Every structure is written in structure tokens, then in C-alpha cells.
């Protein structure tokens, strides 16, 4: 008679412990695949009227293109690394000058929000929040 009440308690406990254990194991060993294309627009007050497109490749390479509306675009190449929710974008050298300093983004949902940048390169407001672009069926 004492055994019957223990079985439902066992299953109840298992229903609580198993999801928590699976969530912990999955979170510790798996990071979200952030490779893809992200876009953002500078605020309306930006005199240069810039549109940013960041392409994060699965192999760790990156391209950041700044399109100046009505003018030419500038593309910078580099690499990106992920540590948890932080993305660090480092750039290759451009010409005789050293590379621009890295930009650190925080990943949240489908957005990359800049959290650290060089204000001499990107201004006090920094780059805009970049939103993951929707890719058409069948590829890019």
C-alpha cells in the first residue's frame, strides 16, 4: 500500500528534473548559429544617411558594407567570434593605416546590438542595431 503513492511522486519528480537537465545540457554545449546577413539604418539625424549590411559567414569571416545613400559604399573585411551572447567583429587592415578597432555586439533574438565600439571610427552613437535579414527560399 505504501508503494503506490511513491510511483506518482516519482513520475512527478522526473517530469520536473528531466526538462531542467536537458535545458542545462543543451545550453552549455550549443551556441546559436548566428551566421547570416544583418542590416540596419543609421538614425534619421545621420547626415551621411548610411545603411549597414553585415554578412557573418559560417567559417568566421565577415564583411561589413556601409552604403552611403546617393554615394559609393565602403566594404570592410574581417572575422567574427562568438562567446555566449557576445559577438566580436575584428577588421582587417585597410591600406597603410591599421585596422579599425573591433566592435562588440550583443545577440538578442534576431538582432545584434552594438555594446562597445570606437567613437572615433563610428561616432558617439555608434553603429545601429542590426536586424537579421530574411533570406528568400532557395538561397541568397
C-alpha positions in Angstrom: 0.0 0.0 0.0 2.9 2.4 0.6 4.4 1.7 -2.8 1.5 3.0 -4.9 1.8 6.7 -3.7 5.6 6.7 -4.4 5.2 5.9 -8.1 3.1 9.0 -8.9 5.6 11.1 -6.9 8.5 9.6 -8.8 6.9 10.5 -12.1 6.1 14.0 -10.9 9.7 14.5 -9.8 11.0 13.1 -13.1 8.8 15.5 -15.0 10.4 18.4 -13.1 14.0 17.2 -13.2 14.3 15.9 -16.8 13.4 19.2 -18.6 15.7 21.2 -16.4 18.6 18.7 -17.0 18.0 18.7 -20.8 17.9 22.5 -20.9 21.1 22.8 -19.0 22.9 20.3 -21.2 21.7 21.9 -24.4 22.5 25.5 -23.2 26.1 24.6 -22.2 27.1 22.7 -25.3 25.3 24.6 -28.0 25.5 28.1 -29.3 23.0 29.6 -31.7 24.2 29.7 -35.3 24.5 33.5 -36.0 25.9 33.3 -39.5 23.8 35.2 -42.0 23.1 38.7 -43.1 22.1 41.6 -40.8 21.1 45.1 -41.8 20.5 48.4 -40.1 20.0 52.1 -40.9 21.7 55.0 -39.2 19.2 57.3 -37.4 17.4 59.9 -39.4 19.6 62.6 -37.8 22.7 61.0 -39.5 23.8 63.4 -42.2 25.5 60.7 -44.2 22.3 58.6 -44.5 24.1 55.3 -44.1 22.8 51.7 -44.4 24.8 49.0 -42.9 24.9 45.3 -44.1 26.9 42.8 -42.0 27.5 39.3 -43.5 28.7 36.8 -40.9 29.9 33.6 -42.7 29.8 30.2 -41.0 33.6 30.0 -41.4 34.1 33.0 -39.1 34.8 35.6 -41.9 32.8 38.8 -42.0 32.0 41.7 -44.4 30.6 45.0 -43.2 29.3 47.2 -46.0 28.4 50.8 -45.3 26.2 52.2 -48.1 26.1 56.0 -48.2 22.8 56.8 -49.9 23.4 58.5 -53.2 27.1 57.8 -53.0 29.5 54.8 -53.1 29.7 52.1 -50.5 32.6 51.0 -48.3 33.2 47.3 -47.5 35.4 46.2 -44.7 36.5 42.6 -44.3 37.4 40.8 -41.1 36.5 38.0 -38.7 33.9 37.4 -36.1 33.8 35.3 -32.9 31.0 34.4 -30.6 31.2 33.9 -26.8 27.7 33.3 -25.4 25.6 36.3 -26.4 28.6 38.5 -27.3 29.8 38.8 -30.9 33.2 40.5 -31.5 33.8 41.8 -35.0 37.5 42.4 -35.8 38.6 44.1 -39.1 41.5 43.5 -41.5 43.9 46.4 -42.2 42.9 48.8 -44.9 45.8 50.4 -46.7 48.7 51.9 -44.8 46.5 52.5 -41.7 46.0 49.8 -39.1 42.6 48.1 -38.9 39.7 49.8 -37.2 39.1 48.7 -33.6 36.7 45.8 -33.0 33.0 46.2 -32.5 31.3 44.1 -29.8 27.6 43.2 -30.3 25.1 41.5 -28.1 22.9 39.0 -29.7 19.2 39.0 -28.7 16.5 37.3 -30.8 17.2 38.3 -34.4 19.1 41.5 -33.5 22.8 42.4 -33.0 23.0 45.4 -30.7 26.4 47.3 -30.5 27.7 47.5 -27.0 31.3 48.6 -27.5 32.9 50.5 -30.4 35.5 53.2 -31.1 33.7 56.5 -31.1 36.5 58.0 -33.3 35.5 55.4 -36.0 31.8 55.2 -35.5 30.7 58.3 -33.7 29.3 58.7 -30.2 26.0 57.0 -31.2 27.9 54.1 -32.8 26.6 51.7 -35.4 22.8 51.0 -35.4 21.1 47.8 -34.2 21.4 45.3 -37.0 18.4 43.1 -37.7 18.7 39.6 -39.3 17.7 39.9 -43.0 15.1 37.4 -44.3 16.6 35.1 -46.9 14.4 34.1 -49.9 13.6 30.4 -50.3 16.3 28.7 -52.4 19.3 30.6 -51.0 20.7 34.1 -51.0 
